[in-house]
């Protein structure tokens, strides 16, 4: 997938994933990778920025496989931001789809 396109939808995918359930970083990498190809070097800076913007809260939870894990939880501001991104995404895909259809049948 084109890097610019991926960058544009990554926040929405991350927000929706955490809205479904609280997740830790690597778990999120795996979840997001089901939709777009990403790695830890992409997700962790995004999580840090979005936490600083108060879209996520974090907490530690003990892990049976090593040190405690930092989990991400969607805040009320995060829910609102996620909803606005989904609305923008829906409008964009609708407009682009209509444009392409019109050009084909022009």
N, C-alpha and C positions, 0 to 999 in steps of 0.2 A: 504494500500500500504506500502511496505517496506520503512522504514524511510530513508535509504541511497539512494534508488531510487528516492524518493520524493525530497530529498535535491538536487539531481543532476538536476532535471528538474524545480525546483521552480523558479530559476532566469529567465529562458527562459519564463515561463508562466507569471511572473510579468512584465518582459520587454515587452512582446507582448501585454499584457493588457493595459499598459500605452501608448504603441505605437498607439493603437486604439483610445484612448482618455485619456486626463489628468484625474487622479483620486485622491481622498483623501484616507487615510489609511484604514479606515473601509470599504469603497467601494471596495477597492482592496482585502481585506480579503474575502468579499462576492463573488467577481468575481473569484478569484483563487480557492475558495472552490467548485466552479462548476466543477473543474477539479481534484483537490486533496484536501484532508481534511486538512485544516490549521486553525490556530487561530491567534489572534493578537500578541501573544507572539512569533510567528514565523515570521510574516510579518514585524512588526515594526523594529526589529533589522536588517533585510535584507534591508529594505528601507534606514535605516540610513547608513549602510555600503556602499550600492550602490550609495547613494547621495555623500558620502565622496569620492568615486571613480570616481565622476563626470559623472555617467551614468544618473543621474536625477538632475533636478533643481527643486526647490520648490517655491511656492508662496502662499499667503493667499487669500482666497476668502470668502466674507461674506456669512453667512448661515442664513436661516430663522429659523432654529431649534437650535440656540445657538450661541456660539462663532465662529469666522471665522475658516475655515478649511484650513489645509495645503494640497495643491495639488501637485502632482508629475508630472513633465513633462520630457519626454525623450530628452536627449541631442544628439548631433551628435555622440559623443563617445558612448552613450547608444545604438544608432541605429546600429553602427558598431559591438559592442559587442553582441547585440541581434542576428544580422545576423550570426556572427561566431558561436554562441551557436546553432543556428538552423542547420547550416551546420554540426557541430559535432554531433548533435542529429540524423540527417538524416543518416550520415555515420554509426553511432553506431547501430541504429535500423536496417539498411540494413544488416550490418555484422552479428549481432546477429540472425536476421531472417534467413539469408542464412545458418548460422551454425546450427541452430535448425532444419531447413528443411533437411539439409544434414545428420544430425544425425538420424533423423526419417527414412529416406529412404536409409541410409548408405549401 
